[in-house]
Amino acid sequence: MKAREVELLCTLGPASLNDKVIHWLDRVGTSLLRVNLSHTKIEDLERIITFIQKRTRIPICLDTEGAQVRTGPLVEGKVMVHENRFLTARARPVAGDQFSISFYPAYIVNKLQVGDFISIDFNAVLTQVVEKDNEAVILRVLNGGELGQNKAVTVQRTLDMPPLTEKDVAAIAIGRRMGIRHFALSFAHRASDVDGIRAKAGPGAIIISKIECLSGLRNLAAIAEKSDAILIDRGDLSREVPIEQIPAVQKMIIRNAKSHGAKVYVATNLLESMTSAPTPTRAEVNDVYNTLADGADGLVLAAETAIGQYPVACARMVVKVAEQFRRNMAGGAHAIRVRPSSLHAGVEPHGGRLVIRTLGPAEDLEINDLPTVTVADEDLTDVEQIARGTFSPLCGFMDKGCLESVLEHNRLPSGLAWTMPVVLAVPKETASRFSNGDRVLLCSKSGLSHSVLDISETYEFDPELLARKWFGTDSREHPGVARVLARGGHFLAGGITLIQPLPSPYRRYDLTPAQLRTVFAHKGWTRVVAFHSRNLVHRVHEVIQLAALERTYADGLLINPVVGNAKRGDFMPHLVLDGYQAMLDYGIYPPGKVVLASFITYPRFAGPREAVFTALCRKNMGCSHFIIGRDHSGVGGFYGANESRELFDELGDIGIEPIFFDAIGYDSQSESYVDLNACKAATPISGSEIRRALRAGEALPNWMMRSEVQEVVRAEVMMKHALFQE
């Protein structure tokens, strides 16, 4: 069965009429942006249309007020009315309260009759007209409750109302002048209503007729014949159709409307819980899926994106369910591949799946008789990051063919982008003991049984050639080159299985990629920008982190400092983490926008290669964006300022977007942080000066490092703890 495209219609309102939400609604593939005239003042309409059109090319649909009755304004936006009391409903707008409200449009009051039953705000309140004059009616409250302003009012008999209000006619004229072609007709009662709006909308207009009342349901065939699309508003329809019949009526409308050549969209309560929660209920997801299975061409988000707390997450959820529906339809009767739910948070892991190579509680590798190989802690941290999926799609240490592919092409043999060699160098005599198919136990220098390596290959590689291709230099002043040359040219390749990780004092901040994805999913984050560092946080770090959040319209920020072995003179890892924790404790970051997690690895100082590599690691953690500084992962001037950008450009789309920042300094005249290239008077933040001052116990200016972070350092000095790696 051919899978069809599903359209997504999103309503704009107070929660979504801003740069960030419109940007992401565009990115997720929204088909149409709906402006609800029932909640839009006519004097604001032109400004709103201009605002939207400047930010996206998504077409706009003006949704008319139509033939409906609504409550007028209330003093506090809502009011509680009590049973067996009396309530006056006026034609003229009033500041409504528990004794007196108004109805819109004003003429409707004169059409009411004594004895009419009137339900207000989706049946929250039931009243009966007991008295009337030309300007007001007296309502007896038969069922009390809370009612809101601009809420639906249902009179339980048919009232003759024109299909368009005066405000609708004026709005359509504005829309036509501004190039809008999509118009939705609310409460379509009959085919002539469609003719009426089409005459106002002009040639080429796309008319979406909304079925939300019994008369529209009865005249569905004729309405569908004259419309480009039908929109089922299940909320308003359920005021006149028993709610238990809505599912069957939905199927009937879809079937009949499509038989008359009209598309069908479905609205109301698709993801209603997500107006206040970051994830939907299972029933809502089931409803969305089954609505698509019914044959709906599109889905409409209303309150979810107009006033809800998670408008973009709602849109993404609909897109994900629609994608799952398309895959299932395309796959026919084939079994569905089920993935852990946390892996759906953010972007897909590199290569499509998150590698997990850890020993389960019921597994036994029978390691007691295995030959042992003692390796450096750096290699064992590589094992841990492979095993937990940070280095996905790697399942172990690279063989010679894979290493050559990475060195020559920055890609794995499969063609997937990968820039960092991940190899296990061993002494020549160790390599000579083993051959393909052997299984060995990798141990730490302290004797910890750490992991198992299933050897697929032993090989040699000239260490000088390796260093030159890896780091772009053979200078022994480069710490990465020095490390490679010191370890020789014999290597073991093969898949690994982690038995137990190295002990670490930083585990309290340790989160695996799968766990981070779970955290992001729980927070409702699907766009996360990551920051990599091995330094104590200073003000420029803070500036670029917050700028990246704003620039990318991300949901949140992952601060992910390196806490493994570092070079002499680097800050102690616990100090880096404590500095960031102080920033969080004092509320310096935006609330609810930051996750702090340690990254147990070590710097390779590989410049552009490492910039891409560390980005791919954060992609596996579920991040969509990654901050790249001017000299990211470089050392000693070995790499140019633009080399990382050039490598990202060469590789193309790798599934995580780099966010580049040039050198930033502080301009004391404007008291702001500026591009150093654009402002020669600005002062750069010097890492050397920060280290010198902290060693000497001197206070740094607040523009360089926040006092809250400096207090953390002073406490360490008072306790005579080391600040830097020895």
C-alpha positions, 0 to 999 in steps of 0.5 A: 500500500502506497503511503500518503503524505500527511499535512500538518495544520498548526494554529498560531496564538500567544504561545506560538506567535514568536520567532522561535516557534515559527522557526521550528514549525517551519523546520518540522514541516508544517503545511499551513498556519492557521489564524483563528479570527475568533481570537484575533482583533481585526485591528491586529490582523494585518500586523500579525500576517506581516509578522508571520510572512516575514518569518516563513513561507508556510501559507496562512489560513484565515479561519472565520468566526462564522455562524457561531455564538460566543461569550463576551469579555470577563473581568478576570477571564473566567467566572464561576456561576452557581446553580439556581442563581440568575445570570443576565446575558446582554447584547452590548459588551460588558465587563462580565462577572458572576451576575452579568455577561454578554453574548457575541454577535450582539444581534443573537440576544434578540433571536433568543426566546423564553424557554431556550436551553443554552449551554456555555463553554462546552456544556460547563454551564447549562442555563434556560432563558426565563425573561427577555427584552431587546437588549438582554435575557435573564438566564436561570442557571440549571447546572453551575460551573466555570465559564470563560470568555470567548467560549462557545455558546450553544442554543438547543434549537437552530438559529438563522445566522449569516455564514460570515460576520462583518469582521470575517468579511473585513478580514477576508478583504485584508487577507486577499490584499496580503496574498492569502489564499486559504480560508476556513469557513466555520460552522458551514451549514449548507452549500450556499455558505461555501458559495458565499465565502468563495465569492468574498475570497476571490478566484484561486482561493482554497476553501476549507469548510468546517463540519461542526454542527448537525446541519453541516453534517446533514448537508455534507455531500453538497458542502464537500462538492463545493469545498477544497477540503473539509475540516472536522471540528470534533469539539464543536460537533460533540456539542450537537452529536453524542460524544460516543458517536464521534468516532463513527461520525468521523469515519463517515465524514472522511469517507463521504467527503473524500468520495466527493473529491475533498481533502479531510482534516481533523481537529480538536483534542489530538494532543490536548494533554500537551498544552501543559505536559511535555508528552502525550497520553497513549490514548492521544497517540492512538487517536492520532494514528487511528485518525490517519488510518481512517483516511484523514489527509491532515491533522490540525493542532489548535490549543496545543500550538496556540496557547499550550506550553509545548507547541513545537513538541506537539507538532513534532509528535504529530510528525513522528506518529505520521512518519510511523504510520507511513512506514507501517503502511509502506511495510504492509504486513511486515513486523514493526521494528520496536526501539527503546522509547528514549532513543526517539528523543532528539536526533537519531544516533549516528548510523541509526542505532545506539550501540550497547556493549555492556554485560547484562546481569544474567550474562557470563563471559567466563573470563576466569581463564582468559589471557589478560592484557593490561592497557592504559586508562585512556584506552579503557575509557574508550572502551566505556564510551564504545560500550555505552554508545557514545562512539556509535556506530563503533562496536570496538577498536578499529581494524587496519582497513577502517583506520585507513578509511578514517585517515584518508577520507574521514569516513568509515568503510560504509561511507558514514562520516567519522574523523577520529581513529579509535585504536588499541596500541599494544607492545609488539610482544603483546600483539605477537601472542594473539591472532584473529578469533582470540578473546582477551581480558582487558585490565587496568594497571590497578588489576581491575577486570574491565572488559573483553576484547574479541580480536578480529585482527592484529596489525602494524601501522607506521606510527609516524605516518599515523601521527602525521595523517591523524594530526596533520603534523609530525611535530613532537611538540604536539601532545597527540603526536607524542602520545602516538609515537610513544605507543608504537605501531602494533594494534589489536582490533575487535569488538568489546564488551564492558564488564565494569567501568573504571572507578571515578569520583565524577559518577554523580554527573555521569549519564549515558547517551541512552540516559541523556535521551531519556532526560531530554524526552522527559523534559520535552526537549527535541532540539538540544545544543551541546557545549564541550569544555575542559575549562572552568566556566568564564563569562565568554563561555556563558555568553556563547552558550546562551547565544547558541540557545537563542540562535538555534531556538533549541529547547535546552543546553547540555553542558558536557565537560570532559572529566577524564585524563587531561594534560598538565596544567588543565583544571581539575575535573571536579573544579570544572563541574563544581563551577557549573553547579554553582552557576545552576545553584545561583540561578544564573542560567535560564531555569529548566534549560540546562542539563549538566553531565560529565563526559568521561574521556580525554582530549586528543588535541586533534583540532578539526578532526576532534571538533567533528568527533566530539560533535558526533558523540553529542549527536549520539547523546541526543543533541541536535546542535554543537558549539564550535569555538575558534580553536576547538580541541586545538593546541599550540597554534597547530590548527587554523581558525577556520579549519574546523568549519572547512571540515564540517563543510567538506563532510556535509550534513552529519546529523548534528548542526555545528554552531560556530563562534569567533573569538569574543572579548569584553568591551568596557565602553559598551559593557558588552561582549563583542566579536574581537575582530569587529572591536579592536578595543575589546579585551580578550579573556585570557586563560593564562591570566585566569590561571595565574590569578587563581593560583595567586588568590587574586580576584578576577573582574566579574566581566571575566569570571562570575564571583559565584565561580571564583568562590568555588575556587577560593574554597578549594585553595583554603582547603589546600586542594590542587586546582590544576592537573599535575 
